[in-house]
Amino acid sequence: MAGPHSSSMSDNTASVGALSKQLLSQLPEDSAIWNSLKQAIATSSGFRRWQLERNVDGSLSGMSLDHSVRYYLRETLETLAY
């Protein structure tokens, strides 16, 4: 006997599969958007100031621009969440 959630589970699996295909089809477009956004963030005064503060203690040494921007965004969002 099927439980009350068995049909919704298969529906969810189908939805996730369709969503994954949709996301994969957007990947090149999303990549271009991320690259553009990353460059805009990297030239902002806030990012440059954050970078200077972090480079004093060497915590950003050897970090790629992609990783640095992600780290900056994570720290900024965590700060805003408080």
PDB file of N, CA, C and O in Angstrom:
ATOM      1  N   MET A   1       0.844  -1.177   0.000  1.00  0.00           N
ATOM      2  CA  MET A   1       0.000   0.000   0.000  1.00  0.00           C
ATOM      3  C   MET A   1       0.891   1.242   0.000  1.00  0.00           C
ATOM      4  O   MET A   1       1.805   1.351   0.818  1.00  0.00           O
ATOM      5  N   ALA A   2       0.638   2.145  -0.883  1.00  0.00           N
ATOM      6  CA  ALA A   2       1.430   3.366  -1.018  1.00  0.00           C
ATOM      7  C   ALA A   2       1.041   4.359   0.055  1.00  0.00           C
ATOM      8  O   ALA A   2      -0.131   4.485   0.410  1.00  0.00           O
ATOM      9  N   GLY A   3       2.030   5.056   0.565  1.00  0.00           N
ATOM     10  CA  GLY A   3       1.782   6.073   1.586  1.00  0.00           C
ATOM     11  C   GLY A   3       1.206   7.326   0.967  1.00  0.00           C
ATOM     12  O   GLY A   3       1.153   7.447  -0.257  1.00  0.00           O
ATOM     13  N   PRO A   4       0.778   8.250   1.785  1.00  0.00           N
ATOM     14  CA  PRO A   4       0.149   9.481   1.271  1.00  0.00           C
ATOM     15  C   PRO A   4       1.123  10.365   0.509  1.00  0.00           C
ATOM     16  O   PRO A   4       0.699  11.233  -0.253  1.00  0.00           O
ATOM     17  N   HIS A   5       2.422  10.160   0.703  1.00  0.00           N
ATOM     18  CA  HIS A   5       3.404  11.025   0.055  1.00  0.00           C
ATOM     19  C   HIS A   5       4.064  10.381  -1.157  1.00  0.00           C
ATOM     20  O   HIS A   5       4.908  11.014  -1.792  1.00  0.00           O
ATOM     21  N   SER A   6       3.708   9.142  -1.502  1.00  0.00           N
ATOM     22  CA  SER A   6       4.414   8.449  -2.569  1.00  0.00           C
ATOM     23  C   SER A   6       4.228   9.115  -3.922  1.00  0.00           C
ATOM     24  O   SER A   6       5.189   9.204  -4.686  1.00  0.00           O
ATOM     25  N   SER A   7       3.041   9.582  -4.245  1.00  0.00           N
ATOM     26  CA  SER A   7       2.846  10.228  -5.544  1.00  0.00           C
ATOM     27  C   SER A   7       3.540  11.583  -5.587  1.00  0.00           C
ATOM     28  O   SER A   7       4.087  11.960  -6.623  1.00  0.00           O
ATOM     29  N   SER A   8       3.528  12.323  -4.476  1.00  0.00           N
ATOM     30  CA  SER A   8       4.190  13.623  -4.474  1.00  0.00           C
ATOM     31  C   SER A   8       5.704  13.466  -4.549  1.00  0.00           C
ATOM     32  O   SER A   8       6.384  14.333  -5.099  1.00  0.00           O
ATOM     33  N   MET A   9       6.247  12.368  -4.002  1.00  0.00           N
ATOM     34  CA  MET A   9       7.685  12.126  -4.097  1.00  0.00           C
ATOM     35  C   MET A   9       8.099  11.918  -5.547  1.00  0.00           C
ATOM     36  O   MET A   9       9.111  12.461  -5.992  1.00  0.00           O
ATOM     37  N   SER A  10       7.319  11.133  -6.285  1.00  0.00           N
ATOM     38  CA  SER A  10       7.667  10.914  -7.685  1.00  0.00           C
ATOM     39  C   SER A  10       7.468  12.188  -8.493  1.00  0.00           C
ATOM     40  O   SER A  10       8.217  12.455  -9.433  1.00  0.00           O
ATOM     41  N   ASP A  11       6.460  12.975  -8.131  1.00  0.00           N
ATOM     42  CA  ASP A  11       6.257  14.268  -8.783  1.00  0.00           C
ATOM     43  C   ASP A  11       7.444  15.186  -8.516  1.00  0.00           C
ATOM     44  O   ASP A  11       7.918  15.877  -9.418  1.00  0.00           O
ATOM     45  N   ASN A  12       7.925  15.189  -7.264  1.00  0.00           N
ATOM     46  CA  ASN A  12       9.073  16.017  -6.902  1.00  0.00           C
ATOM     47  C   ASN A  12      10.319  15.579  -7.644  1.00  0.00           C
ATOM     48  O   ASN A  12      11.096  16.421  -8.093  1.00  0.00           O
ATOM     49  N   THR A  13      10.525  14.275  -7.782  1.00  0.00           N
ATOM     50  CA  THR A  13      11.683  13.761  -8.504  1.00  0.00           C
ATOM     51  C   THR A  13      11.636  14.203  -9.959  1.00  0.00           C
ATOM     52  O   THR A  13      12.654  14.606 -10.522  1.00  0.00           O
ATOM     53  N   ALA A  14      10.465  14.129 -10.565  1.00  0.00           N
ATOM     54  CA  ALA A  14      10.310  14.577 -11.950  1.00  0.00           C
ATOM     55  C   ALA A  14      10.563  16.074 -12.057  1.00  0.00           C
ATOM     56  O   ALA A  14      11.195  16.535 -13.008  1.00  0.00           O
ATOM     57  N   SER A  15      10.067  16.833 -11.077  1.00  0.00           N
ATOM     58  CA  SER A  15      10.272  18.284 -11.082  1.00  0.00           C
ATOM     59  C   SER A  15      11.747  18.634 -10.939  1.00  0.00           C
ATOM     60  O   SER A  15      12.244  19.532 -11.618  1.00  0.00           O
ATOM     61  N   VAL A  16      12.446  17.925 -10.058  1.00  0.00           N
ATOM     62  CA  VAL A  16      13.874  18.170  -9.860  1.00  0.00           C
ATOM     63  C   VAL A  16      14.643  17.847 -11.140  1.00  0.00           C
ATOM     64  O   VAL A  16      15.554  18.579 -11.525  1.00  0.00           O
ATOM     65  N   GLY A  17      14.272  16.751 -11.793  1.00  0.00           N
ATOM     66  CA  GLY A  17      14.931  16.384 -13.049  1.00  0.00           C
ATOM     67  C   GLY A  17      14.724  17.445 -14.119  1.00  0.00           C
ATOM     68  O   GLY A  17      15.661  17.802 -14.833  1.00  0.00           O
ATOM     69  N   ALA A  18      13.508  17.946 -14.230  1.00  0.00           N
ATOM     70  CA  ALA A  18      13.214  18.987 -15.217  1.00  0.00           C
ATOM     71  C   ALA A  18      13.940  20.276 -14.867  1.00  0.00           C
ATOM     72  O   ALA A  18      14.450  20.969 -15.749  1.00  0.00           O
ATOM     73  N   LEU A  19      13.986  20.596 -13.584  1.00  0.00           N
ATOM     74  CA  LEU A  19      14.681  21.797 -13.136  1.00  0.00           C
ATOM     75  C   LEU A  19      16.172  21.684 -13.414  1.00  0.00           C
ATOM     76  O   LEU A  19      16.794  22.650 -13.858  1.00  0.00           O
ATOM     77  N   SER A  20      16.752  20.515 -13.159  1.00  0.00           N
ATOM     78  CA  SER A  20      18.178  20.304 -13.424  1.00  0.00           C
ATOM     79  C   SER A  20      18.494  20.506 -14.902  1.00  0.00           C
ATOM     80  O   SER A  20      19.493  21.142 -15.239  1.00  0.00           O
ATOM     81  N   LYS A  21      17.666  19.979 -15.775  1.00  0.00           N
ATOM     82  CA  LYS A  21      17.873  20.161 -17.214  1.00  0.00           C
ATOM     83  C   LYS A  21      17.777  21.634 -17.587  1.00  0.00           C
ATOM     84  O   LYS A  21      18.557  22.128 -18.401  1.00  0.00           O
ATOM     85  N   GLN A  22      16.818  22.329 -16.990  1.00  0.00           N
ATOM     86  CA  GLN A  22      16.646  23.755 -17.266  1.00  0.00           C
ATOM     87  C   GLN A  22      17.869  24.531 -16.782  1.00  0.00           C
ATOM     88  O   GLN A  22      18.374  25.400 -17.494  1.00  0.00           O
ATOM     89  N   LEU A  23      18.345  24.225 -15.585  1.00  0.00           N
ATOM     90  CA  LEU A  23      19.520  24.914 -15.043  1.00  0.00           C
ATOM     91  C   LEU A  23      20.757  24.637 -15.886  1.00  0.00           C
ATOM     92  O   LEU A  23      21.554  25.542 -16.136  1.00  0.00           O
ATOM     93  N   LEU A  24      20.922  23.394 -16.323  1.00  0.00           N
ATOM     94  CA  LEU A  24      22.074  23.055 -17.159  1.00  0.00           C
ATOM     95  C   LEU A  24      22.027  23.785 -18.495  1.00  0.00           C
ATOM     96  O   LEU A  24      23.068  24.168 -19.030  1.00  0.00           O
ATOM     97  N   SER A  25      20.834  23.979 -19.034  1.00  0.00           N
ATOM     98  CA  SER A  25      20.723  24.688 -20.308  1.00  0.00           C
ATOM     99  C   SER A  25      21.061  26.165 -20.153  1.00  0.00           C
ATOM    100  O   SER A  25      21.458  26.810 -21.123  1.00  0.00           O
ATOM    101  N   GLN A  26      20.910  26.710 -18.948  1.00  0.00           N
ATOM    102  CA  GLN A  26      21.208  28.118 -18.687  1.00  0.00           C
ATOM    103  C   GLN A  26      22.644  28.349 -18.262  1.00  0.00           C
ATOM    104  O   GLN A  26      23.063  29.497 -18.115  1.00  0.00           O
ATOM    105  N   LEU A  27      23.416  27.275 -18.058  1.00  0.00           N
ATOM    106  CA  LEU A  27      24.756  27.393 -17.514  1.00  0.00           C
ATOM    107  C   LEU A  27      25.653  28.355 -18.279  1.00  0.00           C
ATOM    108  O   LEU A  27      26.287  29.199 -17.645  1.00  0.00           O
ATOM    109  N   PRO A  28      25.746  28.279 -19.609  1.00  0.00           N
ATOM    110  CA  PRO A  28      26.605  29.246 -20.308  1.00  0.00           C
ATOM    111  C   PRO A  28      26.155  30.693 -20.085  1.00  0.00           C
ATOM    112  O   PRO A  28      26.988  31.582 -19.910  1.00  0.00           O
ATOM    113  N   GLU A  29      24.859  30.926 -20.091  1.00  0.00           N
ATOM    114  CA  GLU A  29      24.323  32.268 -19.861  1.00  0.00           C
ATOM    115  C   GLU A  29      24.634  32.717 -18.433  1.00  0.00           C
ATOM    116  O   GLU A  29      25.063  33.849 -18.209  1.00  0.00           O
ATOM    117  N   ASP A  30      24.416  31.822 -17.478  1.00  0.00           N
ATOM    118  CA  ASP A  30      24.701  32.143 -16.080  1.00  0.00           C
ATOM    119  C   ASP A  30      26.183  32.399 -15.865  1.00  0.00           C
ATOM    120  O   ASP A  30      26.558  33.270 -15.080  1.00  0.00           O
ATOM    121  N   SER A  31      27.018  31.654 -16.549  1.00  0.00           N
ATOM    122  CA  SER A  31      28.460  31.828 -16.433  1.00  0.00           C
ATOM    123  C   SER A  31      28.875  33.215 -16.917  1.00  0.00           C
ATOM    124  O   SER A  31      29.714  33.868 -16.297  1.00  0.00           O
ATOM    125  N   ALA A  32      28.296  33.655 -18.009  1.00  0.00           N
ATOM    126  CA  ALA A  32      28.595  34.989 -18.531  1.00  0.00           C
ATOM    127  C   ALA A  32      28.119  36.068 -17.566  1.00  0.00           C
ATOM    128  O   ALA A  32      28.794  37.079 -17.368  1.00  0.00           O
ATOM    129  N   ILE A  33      26.959  35.848 -16.973  1.00  0.00           N
ATOM    130  CA  ILE A  33      26.426  36.805 -15.998  1.00  0.00           C
ATOM    131  C   ILE A  33      27.328  36.851 -14.777  1.00  0.00           C
ATOM    132  O   ILE A  33      27.652  37.933 -14.286  1.00  0.00           O
ATOM    133  N   TRP A  34      27.744  35.672 -14.275  1.00  0.00           N
ATOM    134  CA  TRP A  34      28.613  35.621 -13.099  1.00  0.00           C
ATOM    135  C   TRP A  34      29.942  36.327 -13.385  1.00  0.00           C
ATOM    136  O   TRP A  34      30.428  37.091 -12.552  1.00  0.00           O
ATOM    137  N   ASN A  35      30.527  36.075 -14.553  1.00  0.00           N
ATOM    138  CA  ASN A  35      31.800  36.723 -14.900  1.00  0.00           C
ATOM    139  C   ASN A  35      31.660  38.238 -14.932  1.00  0.00           C
ATOM    140  O   ASN A  35      32.540  38.955 -14.455  1.00  0.00           O
ATOM    141  N   SER A  36      30.572  38.720 -15.486  1.00  0.00           N
ATOM    142  CA  SER A  36      30.326  40.154 -15.545  1.00  0.00           C
ATOM    143  C   SER A  36      30.118  40.728 -14.145  1.00  0.00           C
ATOM    144  O   SER A  36      30.672  41.774 -13.807  1.00  0.00           O
ATOM    145  N   LEU A  37      29.325  40.046 -13.345  1.00  0.00           N
ATOM    146  CA  LEU A  37      29.066  40.479 -11.976  1.00  0.00           C
ATOM    147  C   LEU A  37      30.351  40.451 -11.143  1.00  0.00           C
ATOM    148  O   LEU A  37      30.618  41.370 -10.369  1.00  0.00           O
ATOM    149  N   LYS A  38      31.133  39.399 -11.307  1.00  0.00           N
ATOM    150  CA  LYS A  38      32.392  39.255 -10.577  1.00  0.00           C
ATOM    151  C   LYS A  38      33.339  40.408 -10.897  1.00  0.00           C
ATOM    152  O   LYS A  38      33.985  40.943  -9.997  1.00  0.00           O
ATOM    153  N   GLN A  39      33.426  40.790 -12.155  1.00  0.00           N
ATOM    154  CA  GLN A  39      34.284  41.904 -12.549  1.00  0.00           C
ATOM    155  C   GLN A  39      33.784  43.218 -11.957  1.00  0.00           C
ATOM    156  O   GLN A  39      34.583  44.044 -11.516  1.00  0.00           O
ATOM    157  N   ALA A  40      32.474  43.413 -11.944  1.00  0.00           N
ATOM    158  CA  ALA A  40      31.905  44.636 -11.372  1.00  0.00           C
ATOM    159  C   ALA A  40      32.180  44.705  -9.868  1.00  0.00           C
ATOM    160  O   ALA A  40      32.527  45.765  -9.348  1.00  0.00           O
ATOM    161  N   ILE A  41      32.027  43.591  -9.182  1.00  0.00           N
ATOM    162  CA  ILE A  41      32.297  43.557  -7.738  1.00  0.00           C
ATOM    163  C   ILE A  41      33.773  43.811  -7.475  1.00  0.00           C
ATOM    164  O   ILE A  41      34.122  44.554  -6.558  1.00  0.00           O
ATOM    165  N   ALA A  42      34.640  43.199  -8.271  1.00  0.00           N
ATOM    166  CA  ALA A  42      36.086  43.323  -8.074  1.00  0.00           C
ATOM    167  C   ALA A  42      36.580  44.756  -8.246  1.00  0.00           C
ATOM    168  O   ALA A  42      37.617  45.120  -7.692  1.00  0.00           O
ATOM    169  N   THR A  43      35.865  45.561  -8.992  1.00  0.00           N
ATOM    170  CA  THR A  43      36.282  46.955  -9.187  1.00  0.00           C
ATOM    171  C   THR A  43      35.606  47.914  -8.210  1.00  0.00           C
ATOM    172  O   THR A  43      35.882  49.113  -8.224  1.00  0.00           O
ATOM    173  N   SER A  44      34.716  47.384  -7.359  1.00  0.00           N
ATOM    174  CA  SER A  44      34.015  48.257  -6.414  1.00  0.00           C
ATOM    175  C   SER A  44      34.945  48.674  -5.275  1.00  0.00           C
ATOM    176  O   SER A  44      35.880  47.958  -4.920  1.00  0.00           O
ATOM    177  N   SER A  45      34.666  49.839  -4.720  1.00  0.00           N
ATOM    178  CA  SER A  45      35.490  50.343  -3.619  1.00  0.00           C
ATOM    179  C   SER A  45      35.365  49.466  -2.377  1.00  0.00           C
ATOM    180  O   SER A  45      36.340  49.290  -1.645  1.00  0.00           O
ATOM    181  N   GLY A  46      34.193  48.922  -2.134  1.00  0.00           N
ATOM    182  CA  GLY A  46      33.992  48.046  -0.978  1.00  0.00           C
ATOM    183  C   GLY A  46      34.839  46.788  -1.058  1.00  0.00           C
ATOM    184  O   GLY A  46      35.442  46.370  -0.070  1.00  0.00           O
ATOM    185  N   PHE A  47      34.880  46.190  -2.235  1.00  0.00           N
ATOM    186  CA  PHE A  47      35.691  44.980  -2.423  1.00  0.00           C
ATOM    187  C   PHE A  47      37.171  45.308  -2.290  1.00  0.00           C
ATOM    188  O   PHE A  47      37.916  44.566  -1.650  1.00  0.00           O
ATOM    189  N   ARG A  48      37.599  46.411  -2.888  1.00  0.00           N
ATOM    190  CA  ARG A  48      39.019  46.785  -2.805  1.00  0.00           C
ATOM    191  C   ARG A  48      39.430  47.059  -1.360  1.00  0.00           C
ATOM    192  O   ARG A  48      40.516  46.660  -0.941  1.00  0.00           O
ATOM    193  N   ARG A  49      38.577  47.732  -0.600  1.00  0.00           N
ATOM    194  CA  ARG A  49      38.870  47.991   0.806  1.00  0.00           C
ATOM    195  C   ARG A  49      38.927  46.679   1.589  1.00  0.00           C
ATOM    196  O   ARG A  49      39.837  46.478   2.392  1.00  0.00           O
ATOM    197  N   TRP A  50      37.964  45.788   1.362  1.00  0.00           N
ATOM    198  CA  TRP A  50      37.927  44.487   2.012  1.00  0.00           C
ATOM    199  C   TRP A  50      39.193  43.696   1.683  1.00  0.00           C
ATOM    200  O   TRP A  50      39.785  43.054   2.551  1.00  0.00           O
ATOM    201  N   GLN A  51      39.596  43.754   0.411  1.00  0.00           N
ATOM    202  CA  GLN A  51      40.798  43.040  -0.030  1.00  0.00           C
ATOM    203  C   GLN A  51      42.041  43.569   0.694  1.00  0.00           C
ATOM    204  O   GLN A  51      42.878  42.789   1.147  1.00  0.00           O
ATOM    205  N   LEU A  52      42.154  44.887   0.800  1.00  0.00           N
ATOM    206  CA  LEU A  52      43.299  45.478   1.499  1.00  0.00           C
ATOM    207  C   LEU A  52      43.325  45.052   2.967  1.00  0.00           C
ATOM    208  O   LEU A  52      44.388  44.735   3.502  1.00  0.00           O
ATOM    209  N   GLU A  53      42.178  45.044   3.609  1.00  0.00           N
ATOM    210  CA  GLU A  53      42.102  44.621   5.013  1.00  0.00           C
ATOM    211  C   GLU A  53      42.519  43.164   5.176  1.00  0.00           C
ATOM    212  O   GLU A  53      43.209  42.824   6.138  1.00  0.00           O
ATOM    213  N   ARG A  54      42.114  42.311   4.259  1.00  0.00           N
ATOM    214  CA  ARG A  54      42.428  40.881   4.359  1.00  0.00           C
ATOM    215  C   ARG A  54      43.879  40.588   3.967  1.00  0.00           C
ATOM    216  O   ARG A  54      44.479  39.639   4.471  1.00  0.00           O
ATOM    217  N   ASN A  55      44.433  41.391   3.081  1.00  0.00           N
ATOM    218  CA  ASN A  55      45.809  41.135   2.652  1.00  0.00           C
ATOM    219  C   ASN A  55      46.822  41.493   3.730  1.00  0.00           C
ATOM    220  O   ASN A  55      47.961  41.028   3.684  1.00  0.00           O
ATOM    221  N   VAL A  56      46.428  42.308   4.694  1.00  0.00           N
ATOM    222  CA  VAL A  56      47.318  42.661   5.794  1.00  0.00           C
ATOM    223  C   VAL A  56      47.714  41.403   6.561  1.00  0.00           C
ATOM    224  O   VAL A  56      48.875  41.239   6.937  1.00  0.00           O
ATOM    225  N   ASP A  57      46.749  40.517   6.791  1.00  0.00           N
ATOM    226  CA  ASP A  57      47.061  39.285   7.525  1.00  0.00           C
ATOM    227  C   ASP A  57      47.386  38.110   6.601  1.00  0.00           C
ATOM    228  O   ASP A  57      47.602  36.994   7.073  1.00  0.00           O
ATOM    229  N   GLY A  58      47.423  38.353   5.298  1.00  0.00           N
ATOM    230  CA  GLY A  58      47.795  37.314   4.332  1.00  0.00           C
ATOM    231  C   GLY A  58      46.724  36.283   4.059  1.00  0.00           C
ATOM    232  O   GLY A  58      47.007  35.261   3.434  1.00  0.00           O
ATOM    233  N   SER A  59      45.504  36.515   4.507  1.00  0.00           N
ATOM    234  CA  SER A  59      44.457  35.509   4.333  1.00  0.00           C
ATOM    235  C   SER A  59      43.977  35.354   2.888  1.00  0.00           C
ATOM    236  O   SER A  59      43.305  34.376   2.563  1.00  0.00           O
ATOM    237  N   LEU A  60      44.311  36.297   2.032  1.00  0.00           N
ATOM    238  CA  LEU A  60      43.879  36.196   0.629  1.00  0.00           C
ATOM    239  C   LEU A  60      45.005  35.791  -0.317  1.00  0.00           C
ATOM    240  O   LEU A  60      44.797  35.694  -1.526  1.00  0.00           O
ATOM    241  N   SER A  61      46.176  35.560   0.220  1.00  0.00           N
ATOM    242  CA  SER A  61      47.307  35.264  -0.655  1.00  0.00           C
ATOM    243  C   SER A  61      47.047  33.998  -1.472  1.00  0.00           C
ATOM    244  O   SER A  61      46.670  32.958  -0.932  1.00  0.00           O
ATOM    245  N   GLY A  62      47.251  34.107  -2.756  1.00  0.00           N
ATOM    246  CA  GLY A  62      47.081  32.981  -3.660  1.00  0.00           C
ATOM    247  C   GLY A  62      45.646  32.636  -4.009  1.00  0.00           C
ATOM    248  O   GLY A  62      45.407  31.655  -4.713  1.00  0.00           O
ATOM    249  N   MET A  63      44.694  33.406  -3.541  1.00  0.00           N
ATOM    250  CA  MET A  63      43.292  33.123  -3.803  1.00  0.00           C
ATOM    251  C   MET A  63      42.895  33.679  -5.180  1.00  0.00           C
ATOM    252  O   MET A  63      43.254  34.806  -5.520  1.00  0.00           O
ATOM    253  N   SER A  64      42.165  32.899  -5.957  1.00  0.00           N
ATOM    254  CA  SER A  64      41.707  33.359  -7.269  1.00  0.00           C
ATOM    255  C   SER A  64      40.675  34.463  -7.103  1.00  0.00           C
ATOM    256  O   SER A  64      40.078  34.609  -6.036  1.00  0.00           O
ATOM    257  N   LEU A  65      40.467  35.240  -8.161  1.00  0.00           N
ATOM    258  CA  LEU A  65      39.457  36.300  -8.127  1.00  0.00           C
ATOM    259  C   LEU A  65      38.078  35.711  -7.857  1.00  0.00           C
ATOM    260  O   LEU A  65      37.304  36.272  -7.082  1.00  0.00           O
ATOM    261  N   ASP A  66      37.773  34.605  -8.479  1.00  0.00           N
ATOM    262  CA  ASP A  66      36.483  33.958  -8.288  1.00  0.00           C
ATOM    263  C   ASP A  66      36.276  33.614  -6.811  1.00  0.00           C
ATOM    264  O   ASP A  66      35.227  33.915  -6.241  1.00  0.00           O
ATOM    265  N   HIS A  67      37.264  32.991  -6.206  1.00  0.00           N
ATOM    266  CA  HIS A  67      37.163  32.600  -4.803  1.00  0.00           C
ATOM    267  C   HIS A  67      37.115  33.831  -3.896  1.00  0.00           C
ATOM    268  O   HIS A  67      36.358  33.853  -2.925  1.00  0.00           O
ATOM    269  N   SER A  68      37.912  34.848  -4.203  1.00  0.00           N
ATOM    270  CA  SER A  68      37.923  36.070  -3.395  1.00  0.00           C
ATOM    271  C   SER A  68      36.564  36.758  -3.414  1.00  0.00           C
ATOM    272  O   SER A  68      36.074  37.191  -2.370  1.00  0.00           O
ATOM    273  N   VAL A  69      35.956  36.862  -4.582  1.00  0.00           N
ATOM    274  CA  VAL A  69      34.650  37.515  -4.686  1.00  0.00           C
ATOM    275  C   VAL A  69      33.591  36.711  -3.934  1.00  0.00           C
ATOM    276  O   VAL A  69      32.745  37.289  -3.251  1.00  0.00           O
ATOM    277  N   ARG A  70      33.632  35.393  -4.054  1.00  0.00           N
ATOM    278  CA  ARG A  70      32.680  34.551  -3.318  1.00  0.00           C
ATOM    279  C   ARG A  70      32.857  34.722  -1.810  1.00  0.00           C
ATOM    280  O   ARG A  70      31.877  34.817  -1.071  1.00  0.00           O
ATOM    281  N   TYR A  71      34.102  34.761  -1.362  1.00  0.00           N
ATOM    282  CA  TYR A  71      34.411  34.934   0.056  1.00  0.00           C
ATOM    283  C   TYR A  71      33.917  36.301   0.539  1.00  0.00           C
ATOM    284  O   TYR A  71      33.330  36.416   1.615  1.00  0.00           O
ATOM    285  N   TYR A  72      34.164  37.329  -0.269  1.00  0.00           N
ATOM    286  CA  TYR A  72      33.701  38.688   0.040  1.00  0.00           C
ATOM    287  C   TYR A  72      32.175  38.730   0.155  1.00  0.00           C
ATOM    288  O   TYR A  72      31.634  39.297   1.105  1.00  0.00           O
ATOM    289  N   LEU A  73      31.494  38.134  -0.805  1.00  0.00           N
ATOM    290  CA  LEU A  73      30.031  38.127  -0.781  1.00  0.00           C
ATOM    291  C   LEU A  73      29.509  37.368   0.434  1.00  0.00           C
ATOM    292  O   LEU A  73      28.554  37.809   1.074  1.00  0.00           O
ATOM    293  N   ARG A  74      30.118  36.242   0.755  1.00  0.00           N
ATOM    294  CA  ARG A  74      29.692  35.462   1.913  1.00  0.00           C
ATOM    295  C   ARG A  74      29.857  36.274   3.200  1.00  0.00           C
ATOM    296  O   ARG A  74      28.944  36.337   4.023  1.00  0.00           O
ATOM    297  N   GLU A  75      31.021  36.891   3.366  1.00  0.00           N
ATOM    298  CA  GLU A  75      31.263  37.700   4.564  1.00  0.00           C
ATOM    299  C   GLU A  75      30.298  38.885   4.643  1.00  0.00           C
ATOM    300  O   GLU A  75      29.773  39.202   5.711  1.00  0.00           O
ATOM    301  N   THR A  76      30.075  39.527   3.510  1.00  0.00           N
ATOM    302  CA  THR A  76      29.176  40.686   3.470  1.00  0.00           C
ATOM    303  C   THR A  76      27.753  40.276   3.833  1.00  0.00           C
ATOM    304  O   THR A  76      27.088  40.961   4.610  1.00  0.00           O
ATOM    305  N   LEU A  77      27.288  39.173   3.280  1.00  0.00           N
ATOM    306  CA  LEU A  77      25.927  38.712   3.594  1.00  0.00           C
ATOM    307  C   LEU A  77      25.802  38.262   5.052  1.00  0.00           C
ATOM    308  O   LEU A  77      24.773  38.494   5.686  1.00  0.00           O
ATOM    309  N   GLU A  78      26.846  37.622   5.582  1.00  0.00           N
ATOM    310  CA  GLU A  78      26.811  37.233   6.991  1.00  0.00           C
ATOM    311  C   GLU A  78      26.747  38.466   7.891  1.00  0.00           C
ATOM    312  O   GLU A  78      26.037  38.475   8.897  1.00  0.00           O
ATOM    313  N   THR A  79      27.486  39.496   7.524  1.00  0.00           N
ATOM    314  CA  THR A  79      27.466  40.738   8.300  1.00  0.00           C
ATOM    315  C   THR A  79      26.088  41.384   8.234  1.00  0.00           C
ATOM    316  O   THR A  79      25.580  41.867   9.245  1.00  0.00           O
ATOM    317  N   LEU A  80      25.490  41.397   7.068  1.00  0.00           N
ATOM    318  CA  LEU A  80      24.161  41.989   6.910  1.00  0.00           C
ATOM    319  C   LEU A  80      23.082  41.182   7.641  1.00  0.00           C
ATOM    320  O   LEU A  80      22.056  41.729   8.044  1.00  0.00           O
ATOM    321  N   ALA A  81      23.321  39.895   7.805  1.00  0.00           N
ATOM    322  CA  ALA A  81      22.330  39.030   8.458  1.00  0.00           C
ATOM    323  C   ALA A  81      22.213  39.324   9.943  1.00  0.00           C
ATOM    324  O   ALA A  81      21.199  39.001  10.562  1.00  0.00           O
ATOM    325  N   TYR A  82      23.234  39.930  10.518  1.00  0.00           N
ATOM    326  CA  TYR A  82      23.195  40.240  11.960  1.00  0.00           C
ATOM    327  C   TYR A  82      22.373  41.430  12.157  1.00  0.00           C
ATOM    328  O   TYR A  82      22.197  41.877  13.290  1.00  0.00           O
TER     329      TYR A  82
END
